[in-house]
């Protein structure tokens, strides 16, 4: 039986690309609630499904190492070839005929090697074209609280996930917590997704296609698997997308403005403002989207005295808009990325990182900072008529020192 690989057994079966930990930390990025397909299979080794393939990732100080397992099904390999030819991964079997002959000979892409393709998939998934340290510096200059958090929680990147997987995974997050969501998404894939391979008695499956999710039997099947009311939302949303919009609609939302994409998603059953913003931020390239839930609201109330909604008892649509606007003004056009760093830093599983003695701030510095007023830059957000959000620098704004639990 095939086993999960580890780097210590030999580098020959691994490939690598240059990537400093300051630009990407796997342990934080893959376990902070963005994706629910990854788990630590050995110390520092993360195995999961991405792009219809099973990967194990690990890293050293300046290198990202990856291993891609061979698939056990030929049908999956055929789908991979179609994806390389420009056909989305989520093409349903019943719809494959409509794509035959769609690509003319002169439109076929230049062939790439598997190594090139896999590296490009990783770069796209982790959005390695974005210089994360530059963003951290901008956020830290604008926000003292972020600056303190950033000294500990470096390398938290925003993933660029498959839109279908991202949307339907986050429909499962309603009134839920990360560990339970992991289990639900795994059961969803086991029940409805195509098998990929088996490693150490663990079976890995692709995320289900829209057609599989839209089947009339899905609601009852998922209720039996413990999905509760979410089972209906999953089936109805998938059916509505296929019946009303078509297979490529979700990916098409990447090319329209943020507000327009968010409102389109909110028309789906079970998709409120938080789920819509998660899908926008984590799969649809809307870097300004700031998902607001109870956790983020508590962070805002605790650490930002001038944040809106301190007197409210529940999250309303207005509070969602106001808090999102507050963070966009503070952090700029990549506000959703910055919010993810603070969300990660507040998770219970990562609190021990704050307890390392060499990371604690000297007492004298803390006393001195209580006596000074901290000026921070603020970022003005201009929303254009088409919903596009741009950031423009304004003069430094006087800001009350934010509280911190670090």
VOKE-276819 format. One record per residue (C-alpha): residue number from 1; residue in one letter; z, x, y. Coordinates in Angstrom, 2 decimals, decimal comma. Example, Ala and Ser with C-alpha at 12.3 -4.5 7.8 and 13.67 -1.06 7.14 Angstrom:
REC:nr:rest:z:x:y
REC:1:A:7,80:12,30:-4,50
REC:2:S:7,14:13,67:-1,06
END
This chain:
REC:nr:rest:z:x:y
REC:1:X:0,00:0,00:0,00
REC:2:X:-0,86:1,27:3,49
REC:3:X:2,04:2,37:5,64
REC:4:X:2,79:2,57:9,34
REC:5:X:1,87:6,04:10,55
REC:6:X:4,17:8,39:12,48
REC:7:X:3,13:11,32:14,62
REC:8:X:5,42:13,75:12,80
REC:9:X:3,42:13,35:9,59
REC:10:X:0,45:15,10:11,20
REC:11:X:-1,74:14,74:14,26
REC:12:X:-5,04:14,69:12,37
REC:13:X:-4,95:10,92:11,94
REC:14:X:-4,13:10,38:15,60
REC:15:X:-6,23:10,39:18,76
REC:16:X:-4,90:10,99:22,23
REC:17:X:-5,54:10,71:25,92
REC:18:X:-3,77:12,31:28,84
REC:19:X:-1,13:10,02:30,32
REC:20:X:2,20:11,02:31,88
REC:21:X:5,31:8,96:31,21
REC:22:X:5,62:8,43:34,93
REC:23:X:2,40:6,39:34,66
REC:24:X:3,26:4,58:31,42
REC:25:X:6,42:4,14:29,39
REC:26:X:5,69:2,32:26,16
REC:27:X:9,32:1,38:25,45
REC:28:X:9,62:-0,49:28,75
REC:29:X:6,11:-1,86:29,14
REC:30:X:5,72:-3,25:25,62
REC:31:X:9,22:-4,73:25,33
REC:32:X:9,77:-6,35:28,74
REC:33:X:8,29:-9,76:27,90
REC:34:X:4,66:-9,34:28,93
REC:35:X:3,22:-9,35:25,41
REC:36:X:4,84:-10,58:22,21
REC:37:X:2,66:-8,74:19,68
REC:38:X:4,34:-5,32:19,65
REC:39:X:7,37:-4,05:17,74
REC:40:X:8,95:-0,64:17,23
REC:41:X:8,10:0,36:13,66
REC:42:X:9,61:3,86:13,92
REC:43:X:11,52:5,59:16,68
REC:44:X:9,21:5,70:19,68
REC:45:X:6,31:4,21:17,68
REC:46:X:5,00:0,77:18,64
REC:47:X:2,71:-1,22:16,34
REC:48:X:0,86:-4,35:17,39
REC:49:X:-2,41:-6,20:17,67
REC:50:X:-4,77:-5,71:20,59
REC:51:X:-8,48:-6,46:20,79
REC:52:X:-8,63:-7,74:17,21
REC:53:X:-7,28:-4,43:15,84
REC:54:X:-3,93:-3,14:14,67
REC:55:X:-2,64:-0,10:16,58
REC:56:X:0,34:2,22:16,47
REC:57:X:1,10:3,90:19,79
REC:58:X:3,51:6,68:20,66
REC:59:X:3,78:9,20:23,45
REC:60:X:4,95:12,62:24,49
REC:61:X:5,68:13,66:28,06
REC:62:X:2,04:13,93:29,12
REC:63:X:0,06:12,36:26,25
REC:64:X:-0,51:8,88:24,85
REC:65:X:-1,17:9,00:21,10
REC:66:X:-2,81:6,17:19,18
REC:67:X:-3,87:5,29:15,64
REC:68:X:-6,12:2,35:14,77
REC:69:X:-5,89:0,93:11,25
REC:70:X:-8,94:-0,12:9,27
REC:71:X:-9,43:-3,84:8,93
REC:72:X:-9,38:-5,44:5,52
REC:73:X:-11,95:-8,14:6,31
REC:74:X:-15,68:-7,63:6,87
REC:75:X:-15,87:-10,78:8,92
REC:76:X:-13,55:-9,17:11,45
REC:77:X:-15,79:-6,12:11,64
REC:78:X:-18,77:-8,37:12,32
REC:79:X:-16,85:-10,00:15,18
REC:80:X:-16,13:-6,57:16,56
REC:81:X:-19,85:-5,82:16,63
REC:82:X:-20,48:-9,06:18,50
REC:83:X:-17,78:-8,22:21,01
REC:84:X:-19,38:-4,83:21,66
REC:85:X:-22,63:-6,69:22,32
REC:86:X:-20,94:-8,74:25,02
REC:87:X:-19,76:-11,78:23,04
REC:88:X:-16,06:-12,65:23,57
REC:89:X:-13,58:-12,01:20,79
REC:90:X:-12,63:-15,67:20,58
REC:91:X:-16,03:-16,94:19,45
REC:92:X:-15,43:-19,73:16,95
REC:93:X:-17,31:-19,86:13,65
REC:94:X:-18,74:-23,27:14,37
REC:95:X:-20,17:-22,02:17,66
REC:96:X:-21,64:-18,72:16,51
REC:97:X:-25,14:-20,13:16,10
REC:98:X:-25,47:-20,82:19,80
REC:99:X:-25,08:-17,11:20,49
REC:100:X:-27,72:-15,92:18,02
REC:101:X:-30,68:-14,54:19,82
REC:102:X:-28,90:-14,75:23,16
REC:103:X:-29,11:-11,02:23,75
REC:104:X:-32,62:-9,69:24,29
REC:105:X:-33,47:-6,30:22,91
REC:106:X:-33,68:-4,75:26,34
REC:107:X:-30,23:-6,13:27,24
REC:108:X:-28,41:-4,52:24,32
REC:109:X:-25,76:-2,07:25,53
REC:110:X:-25,94:1,63:24,87
REC:111:X:-24,17:2,44:21,60
REC:112:X:-20,75:4,04:21,93
REC:113:X:-18,71:5,85:19,32
REC:114:X:-15,56:4,22:17,90
REC:115:X:-13,48:6,89:19,62
REC:116:X:-15,00:6,11:23,01
REC:117:X:-14,60:2,41:22,48
REC:118:X:-10,97:2,64:21,42
REC:119:X:-10,08:4,86:24,35
REC:120:X:-11,76:2,45:26,74
REC:121:X:-9,87:-0,47:25,19
REC:122:X:-6,57:1,35:25,76
REC:123:X:-7,45:2,27:29,32
REC:124:X:-8,39:-1,33:30,04
REC:125:X:-5,32:-2,82:28,31
REC:126:X:-2,90:-0,59:30,21
REC:127:X:-5,03:-0,59:33,39
REC:128:X:-4,81:3,19:33,55
REC:129:X:-7,29:3,27:36,44
REC:130:X:-4,40:2,13:38,66
REC:131:X:-2,22:5,01:39,95
REC:132:X:1,22:3,59:39,29
REC:133:X:3,20:6,29:41,10
REC:134:X:1,30:5,54:44,31
REC:135:X:2,35:1,91:44,01
REC:136:X:5,97:2,86:43,26
REC:137:X:6,02:4,99:46,42
REC:138:X:4,69:2,11:48,52
REC:139:X:7,20:-0,38:47,08
REC:140:X:10,08:2,06:47,47
REC:141:X:9,21:2,73:51,10
REC:142:X:9,28:-1,00:51,80
REC:143:X:12,33:-1,89:49,72
REC:144:X:15,53:0,16:49,26
REC:145:X:16,61:-1,89:46,25
REC:146:X:13,31:-1,24:44,49
REC:147:X:13,60:2,47:45,30
REC:148:X:16,89:2,72:43,43
REC:149:X:15,59:0,82:40,43
REC:150:X:12,38:2,86:40,36
REC:151:X:14,29:6,13:39,92
REC:152:X:15,35:4,87:36,47
REC:153:X:12,63:2,45:35,42
REC:154:X:9,48:4,50:35,88
REC:155:X:6,22:3,79:34,09
REC:156:X:6,43:-0,03:33,87
REC:157:X:2,79:-1,11:33,95
REC:158:X:1,12:-4,48:33,96
REC:159:X:-0,91:-5,17:30,81
REC:160:X:-4,39:-6,70:30,97
REC:161:X:-4,27:-9,06:28,01
REC:162:X:-6,79:-11,35:26,40
REC:163:X:-6,60:-14,58:28,47
REC:164:X:-6,39:-16,91:25,45
REC:165:X:-3,56:-14,94:23,86
REC:166:X:-1,70:-14,59:27,13
REC:167:X:-1,92:-18,25:28,15
REC:168:X:-0,91:-19,73:24,81
REC:169:X:1,84:-17,18:24,27
REC:170:X:3,38:-18,16:27,59
REC:171:X:3,15:-21,86:26,79
REC:172:X:5,68:-20,92:24,08
REC:173:X:8,08:-19,45:26,65
REC:174:X:9,30:-22,74:28,09
REC:175:X:13,13:-22,86:27,79
REC:176:X:13,03:-19,84:25,53
REC:177:X:14,05:-16,17:25,34
REC:178:X:12,05:-13,05:24,48
REC:179:X:13,25:-12,48:20,90
REC:180:X:12,63:-16,10:19,90
REC:181:X:9,23:-16,11:21,60
REC:182:X:8,27:-13,05:19,54
REC:183:X:9,03:-15,02:16,38
REC:184:X:7,10:-18,08:17,50
REC:185:X:4,00:-16,11:18,47
REC:186:X:4,13:-14,24:15,17
REC:187:X:4,34:-17,51:13,20
REC:188:X:1,47:-18,91:15,26
REC:189:X:-0,71:-15,92:14,35
REC:190:X:0,32:-15,96:10,70
REC:191:X:-0,50:-19,65:10,41
REC:192:X:-3,76:-19,84:12,37
REC:193:X:-5,07:-16,31:12,97
REC:194:X:-7,44:-14,22:10,86
REC:195:X:-5,71:-11,57:8,71
REC:196:X:-6,31:-7,97:9,80
REC:197:X:-4,32:-5,70:7,50
REC:198:X:-0,99:-5,21:5,74
REC:199:X:1,36:-2,28:6,40
REC:200:X:4,68:-1,73:4,61
REC:201:X:4,72:-5,38:3,46
REC:202:X:4,08:-6,59:7,02
REC:203:X:0,94:-8,68:7,49
REC:204:X:-0,88:-8,45:10,80
REC:205:X:-3,10:-11,26:12,04
REC:206:X:-5,38:-11,72:15,01
REC:207:X:-4,41:-14,24:17,67
REC:208:X:-5,87:-17,68:16,78
REC:209:X:-9,19:-18,76:18,25
REC:210:X:-9,41:-21,69:20,63
REC:211:X:-11,05:-23,75:17,89
REC:212:X:-8,15:-23,07:15,52
REC:213:X:-5,60:-24,00:18,18
REC:214:X:-7,48:-27,21:19,10
REC:215:X:-7,65:-28,61:15,57
REC:216:X:-6,08:-32,06:15,20
REC:217:X:-3,71:-30,82:12,50
REC:218:X:-2,18:-28,09:14,67
REC:219:X:0,53:-30,15:16,40
REC:220:X:2,14:-31,28:13,15
REC:221:X:1,79:-27,84:11,59
REC:222:X:3,43:-26,09:14,52
REC:223:X:6,25:-28,61:14,69
REC:224:X:7,02:-27,75:11,07
REC:225:X:7,20:-24,11:12,21
REC:226:X:9,79:-24,88:14,88
REC:227:X:7,63:-25,14:18,01
REC:228:X:9,01:-28,54:19,05
REC:229:X:7,37:-30,15:22,07
REC:230:X:5,38:-26,96:22,69
REC:231:X:3,22:-27,77:19,63
REC:232:X:1,60:-30,68:21,46
REC:233:X:0,95:-28,62:24,58
REC:234:X:-0,75:-25,87:22,58
REC:235:X:-3,09:-28,22:20,74
REC:236:X:-3,90:-30,37:23,77
REC:237:X:-4,53:-27,42:26,11
REC:238:X:-6,88:-25,75:23,62
REC:239:X:-8,76:-29,02:23,08
REC:240:X:-9,03:-29,64:26,82
REC:241:X:-10,42:-26,16:27,46
REC:242:X:-13,07:-26,55:24,76
REC:243:X:-13,99:-30,14:25,61
REC:244:X:-14,02:-29,79:29,39
REC:245:X:-14,81:-26,15:30,16
REC:246:X:-16,11:-24,21:27,17
REC:247:X:-15,36:-21,00:25,32
REC:248:X:-15,68:-18,53:28,17
REC:249:X:-13,87:-20,52:30,86
REC:250:X:-10,60:-18,60:30,71
REC:251:X:-12,26:-15,21:31,07
REC:252:X:-14,36:-16,65:33,89
REC:253:X:-11,18:-17,30:35,89
REC:254:X:-10,95:-13,53:36,41
REC:255:X:-13,78:-13,73:38,94
REC:256:X:-12,36:-16,47:41,19
REC:257:X:-9,55:-16,27:43,80
REC:258:X:-5,92:-16,36:42,69
REC:259:X:-4,96:-19,75:44,14
REC:260:X:-8,03:-21,39:42,65
REC:261:X:-7,37:-19,90:39,21
REC:262:X:-3,70:-20,89:39,30
REC:263:X:-4,48:-24,49:40,22
REC:264:X:-7,14:-24,71:37,49
REC:265:X:-4,63:-23,57:34,86
REC:266:X:-2,04:-26,06:36,06
REC:267:X:-4,33:-28,90:35,04
REC:268:X:-3,67:-27,98:31,39
REC:269:X:-0,86:-29,70:29,43
REC:270:X:2,33:-27,66:29,39
REC:271:X:1,20:-25,25:32,10
REC:272:X:3,51:-25,25:35,10
REC:273:X:3,58:-22,81:38,02
REC:274:X:5,42:-20,07:36,10
REC:275:X:3,10:-20,12:33,05
REC:276:X:0,04:-20,28:35,31
REC:277:X:1,24:-17,28:37,32
REC:278:X:2,02:-15,32:34,15
REC:279:X:-1,52:-15,90:32,89
REC:280:X:-2,96:-15,02:36,30
REC:281:X:-0,98:-11,79:36,58
REC:282:X:-1,10:-10,56:32,98
REC:283:X:-4,63:-11,48:31,96
REC:284:X:-6,72:-12,66:34,92
REC:285:X:-6,46:-9,69:37,33
REC:286:X:-4,43:-11,56:39,96
REC:287:X:-2,11:-8,74:41,00
REC:288:X:-0,53:-10,83:43,76
REC:289:X:0,73:-13,53:41,38
REC:290:X:4,54:-13,52:41,16
REC:291:X:5,90:-15,64:38,28
REC:292:X:9,16:-17,30:39,30
REC:293:X:11,68:-18,44:36,69
REC:294:X:15,47:-18,74:36,66
REC:295:X:15,82:-15,03:35,90
REC:296:X:13,70:-13,94:38,86
REC:297:X:15,41:-16,48:41,11
REC:298:X:18,81:-14,99:40,22
REC:299:X:17,51:-11,50:41,03
REC:300:X:16,30:-12,74:44,40
REC:301:X:19,62:-14,43:45,24
REC:302:X:21,72:-11,46:44,10
REC:303:X:19,71:-8,55:45,53
REC:304:X:17,84:-9,95:48,56
REC:305:X:20,07:-11,69:51,09
REC:306:X:17,09:-12,92:53,11
REC:307:X:15,19:-14,43:50,16
REC:308:X:14,49:-18,17:50,40
REC:309:X:16,22:-20,70:48,21
REC:310:X:19,77:-19,33:48,16
REC:311:X:21,21:-22,80:48,71
REC:312:X:19,06:-24,62:46,16
REC:313:X:20,23:-25,76:42,74
REC:314:X:16,89:-25,78:40,93
REC:315:X:13,42:-24,28:41,13
REC:316:X:10,95:-26,60:42,84
REC:317:X:7,27:-26,08:43,52
REC:318:X:8,18:-25,29:47,12
REC:319:X:10,72:-22,66:46,07
REC:320:X:8,14:-21,15:43,74
REC:321:X:5,67:-20,85:46,63
REC:322:X:8,30:-19,57:49,08
REC:323:X:9,72:-16,92:46,76
REC:324:X:6,25:-15,79:45,76
REC:325:X:5,33:-15,51:49,43
REC:326:X:8,55:-13,59:50,18
REC:327:X:7,80:-10,97:47,53
REC:328:X:4,13:-10,72:48,51
REC:329:X:5,17:-10,04:52,10
REC:330:X:7,67:-7,42:50,92
REC:331:X:5,58:-5,60:48,30
REC:332:X:1,97:-6,32:49,20
REC:333:X:-1,11:-7,04:47,13
REC:334:X:0,38:-5,80:43,82
REC:335:X:3,59:-7,82:44,22
REC:336:X:3,38:-9,12:40,66
REC:337:X:3,47:-5,56:39,32
REC:338:X:6,57:-4,76:41,41
REC:339:X:8,34:-7,92:40,28
REC:340:X:7,77:-6,92:36,66
REC:341:X:9,64:-3,65:37,25
REC:342:X:12,69:-5,51:38,58
REC:343:X:12,48:-8,08:35,79
REC:344:X:12,41:-5,28:33,23
REC:345:X:15,35:-3,51:34,89
REC:346:X:17,45:-6,67:34,71
REC:347:X:16,96:-7,31:30,98
REC:348:X:20,13:-6,92:28,94
REC:349:X:18,44:-4,64:26,39
REC:350:X:17,79:-1,98:29,05
REC:351:X:21,16:-1,92:30,82
REC:352:X:22,26:1,26:29,07
REC:353:X:19,62:3,16:31,01
REC:354:X:21,67:2,51:34,14
REC:355:X:24,80:4,00:32,60
REC:356:X:23,52:7,57:32,17
REC:357:X:25,88:9,80:34,20
REC:358:X:23,13:11,93:35,77
REC:359:X:21,45:8,82:37,13
REC:360:X:24,50:7,50:38,96
REC:361:X:24,46:7,92:42,72
REC:362:X:27,11:10,26:44,18
REC:363:X:29,99:8,41:45,78
REC:364:X:29,50:10,11:49,15
REC:365:X:25,88:8,94:49,33
REC:366:X:26,96:5,38:48,61
REC:367:X:29,60:5,51:51,35
REC:368:X:27,15:7,01:53,82
REC:369:X:24,55:4,36:53,08
REC:370:X:27,07:1,61:53,81
REC:371:X:27,26:2,95:57,38
REC:372:X:23,58:2,99:58,17
REC:373:X:20,92:0,38:58,72
REC:374:X:17,93:0,82:56,49
REC:375:X:14,52:0,27:57,99
REC:376:X:11,83:-0,78:55,65
REC:377:X:8,18:-1,36:56,03
REC:378:X:7,01:-4,90:55,58
REC:379:X:3,64:-6,07:54,42
REC:380:X:1,89:-9,00:55,99
REC:381:X:-0,14:-11,15:53,65
REC:382:X:-3,24:-12,79:55,00
REC:383:X:-4,53:-15,67:52,95
REC:384:X:-8,16:-16,32:53,62
REC:385:X:-9,89:-19,62:53,31
REC:386:X:-11,17:-18,88:49,82
REC:387:X:-7,67:-18,12:48,54
REC:388:X:-8,12:-14,33:48,54
REC:389:X:-4,88:-12,55:49,38
REC:390:X:-5,03:-9,30:51,34
REC:391:X:-2,23:-7,04:52,55
REC:392:X:-2,16:-5,42:55,98
REC:393:X:0,54:-3,01:57,17
REC:394:X:2,67:-4,10:60,14
REC:395:X:5,26:-2,29:62,18
REC:396:X:8,51:-1,34:60,43
REC:397:X:10,84:-4,27:60,16
REC:398:X:14,62:-4,13:60,47
REC:399:X:16,09:-5,16:57,13
REC:400:X:19,64:-5,66:55,97
REC:401:X:20,64:-3,32:53,11
REC:402:X:20,05:-5,04:49,77
REC:403:X:22,85:-5,23:47,21
REC:404:X:22,30:-3,52:43,90
REC:405:X:23,90:-3,45:40,49
REC:406:X:22,66:0,03:39,68
END
